[in-house]
């Protein structure tokens, strides 16, 4: 029993030592905050682009639906949907404009000077 336990212990330590020699160190080019900022800007740019395309497409559908309908209730619903689409689009793009305007005012405030 002791011999088997010793062999298992020795093989585990050998495997751990080999794994330690085979690992490579990775050095980050940027710090975490720069990478996070780049990621947020990239994701928001994609969201704003997709929302613009979808707002245009859905606006066209709402206008065609309003123009082709012969029921006044459906026409009113289509114009309500058009209004909601453009309000949502303005909010999504307004968030980006607000952040782009505010972010430079806070640069350098989160630093510690020894």
Protein Blocks (a to p, Z undefined) as FASTA:
>chain_A
ZZmmmmmmmmmmmmmmmmmmmpccdddfbdfklmmmmmmmmmmmmmmmmmmmmmmmmmmm
mmmmmmmpcbfklmmmmmmmmmmmmmmmmmmmmmmmmmmmmmmmmgoklcccZZ
